[in-house]
């Protein structure tokens, strides 16, 4: 690989890292061609970009990106594949699903919304993370809950203040 090619690869990786807040580093070494193809197919269906990268080029891209990837540098040993997604738990779910048939991929580390997770033991926790949209929906549901109670109390009490007070009184008893 020439110096120009390396610089071009670093630029591509830097752009990808800057554009995403969800980056998983995995080891897929040892998968045969069919398994690798199946993993790539599943990643594509899950809207996850999967690339095998050189550790030195990835480290340089991480340093250039302006994000704090420092805690992931020790994981850049051996074979490294990078998974980039828009959903925080999608790569972990993919890893968990694929492991039903294979021992790989192994999670080296993950960077999710400025949080760093190191080690393969984090797969279970990462797969249960809620996405940003799910968290927003939960907050909206919590905010709507008291208003729904008042509306239902008003409707059950025939829309009168006395009926409302009576309904609320009955609920407390």
C-alpha positions in Angstrom: 0.0 0.0 0.0 1.5 3.3 -1.1 1.6 6.4 1.1 -1.1 8.0 -1.0 -3.4 5.0 -0.6 -2.8 5.0 3.2 -3.6 8.7 3.4 -6.8 8.2 1.4 -7.8 5.3 3.6 -7.2 7.4 6.8 -9.3 10.2 5.3 -12.2 7.8 4.6 -12.0 6.3 8.1 -11.8 9.8 9.7 -14.9 10.9 7.8 -16.8 7.8 8.8 -15.8 8.2 12.5 -16.8 11.9 12.5 -20.2 11.1 10.9 -21.2 8.5 13.5 -21.5 8.3 17.2 -21.7 4.5 17.3 -18.5 2.5 16.5 -17.8 -1.1 17.4 -14.4 -2.7 17.1 -14.5 -6.5 16.6 -12.4 -9.5 15.7 -13.8 -11.7 12.9 -10.5 -13.5 12.2 -11.0 -17.2 11.7 -14.4 -17.0 9.9 -14.4 -18.7 6.5 -15.6 -17.0 3.3 -19.1 -18.2 3.7 -19.4 -17.1 7.3 -17.9 -13.7 6.5 -20.3 -13.3 3.6 -23.2 -14.2 5.9 -22.0 -11.7 8.5 -21.7 -8.9 5.9 -25.2 -9.7 4.6 -26.7 -9.5 8.1 -24.8 -6.2 8.7 -26.1 -4.8 5.4 -29.7 -5.8 6.4 -29.3 -4.2 9.8 -27.9 -0.9 8.2 -24.5 -1.5 9.7 -21.3 -0.7 7.8 -18.7 -3.5 8.3 -15.1 -3.1 7.2 -11.8 -4.8 8.0 -9.2 -2.2 8.8 -5.5 -1.9 9.6 -4.9 -0.9 13.2 -2.3 1.7 12.5 -4.5 3.5 9.9 -7.6 3.3 12.2 -5.6 4.7 15.1 -4.5 7.7 13.0 -8.0 8.2 11.8 -9.3 8.1 15.4 -6.7 10.7 16.5 -7.7 13.0 13.5 -11.4 12.7 14.1 -11.5 15.0 17.2 -13.4 12.5 19.3 -12.1 10.8 22.4 -11.2 7.3 21.2 -8.1 7.1 23.5 -9.5 4.3 25.7 -10.0 2.1 22.6 -6.3 2.3 21.5 -5.2 -0.7 23.6 -7.8 -2.9 21.7 -6.1 -2.2 18.4 -4.2 -5.4 18.3 -4.6 -8.4 16.0 -7.3 -8.4 13.4 -9.8 -5.6 13.7 -13.1 -5.0 12.0 -15.1 -1.8 12.4 -18.9 -1.7 12.6 -20.5 1.7 12.2 -24.2 2.1 12.8 -26.9 4.7 13.5 -28.4 2.6 16.3 -26.4 2.0 19.5 -27.6 -1.6 20.1 -27.8 -2.8 16.5 -24.2 -4.1 16.2 -24.4 -5.8 19.6 -27.6 -7.5 18.6 -26.0 -8.6 15.3 -23.0 -10.1 17.2 -25.3 -11.9 19.6 -27.4 -13.3 16.7 -24.4 -14.4 14.7 -22.8 -16.1 17.7 -25.6 -18.6 17.7 -23.8 -20.3 14.8 -20.2 -19.2 15.3 -17.8 -18.2 18.1 -17.0 -14.9 16.3 -17.2 -11.9 16.0 -15.6 -11.0 19.3 -16.2 -7.5 20.6 -13.0 -5.7 21.4 -14.6 -2.3 22.3 -17.3 0.1 21.4 -17.8 3.9 21.3 -21.4 4.9 21.8 -22.4 8.6 22.2 -19.1 9.5 23.9 -19.1 6.4 26.2 -16.5 3.7 25.8 -17.1 0.0 26.4 -14.2 -2.4 26.5 -14.3 -6.2 26.2 -16.4 -9.0 24.9 -18.3 -9.3 28.2 -20.1 -6.0 27.3 -22.1 -7.5 24.4 -25.1 -8.4 26.5 -25.3 -5.0 28.1 -24.9 -3.2 24.8 -27.6 -5.3 23.1 -30.1 -4.1 25.7 -29.3 -0.4 25.3 -32.2 1.7 24.1 -31.9 3.8 21.0 -32.2 7.6 21.2 -35.7 7.3 19.6 -36.8 4.7 22.2 -35.6 6.9 25.1 -37.5 9.9 23.7 -40.6 7.8 23.4 -40.3 6.7 27.0 -39.9 10.3 28.2 -43.0 11.4 26.2 -45.0 8.5 27.6 -44.0 9.4 31.2 -44.9 13.1 30.6 -48.3 12.2 29.1 -49.2 9.8 31.9 -50.4 12.3 34.5 -52.4 14.3 31.9 -54.2 11.0 30.8 -55.2 10.4 34.4 -56.8 13.8 34.7 -58.6 13.5 31.4 -59.9 10.0 32.3 -61.0 11.3 35.7 -62.9 14.2 34.1 -64.6 11.9 31.6 -65.7 9.4 34.2 -67.0 12.2 36.4 -69.3 13.5 33.7 -67.1 16.6 33.2 -68.1 18.2 36.5 -65.8 19.4 39.2 -67.8 17.5 41.8 -67.5 14.3 39.7 -63.8 14.9 39.3 -63.3 15.3 43.1 -65.5 12.2 43.7 -63.5 10.1 41.2 -60.1 11.2 42.7 -61.4 10.5 46.2 -62.4 7.0 45.2 -59.0 6.3 43.6 -57.2 7.3 46.8 -59.4 5.0 49.0 
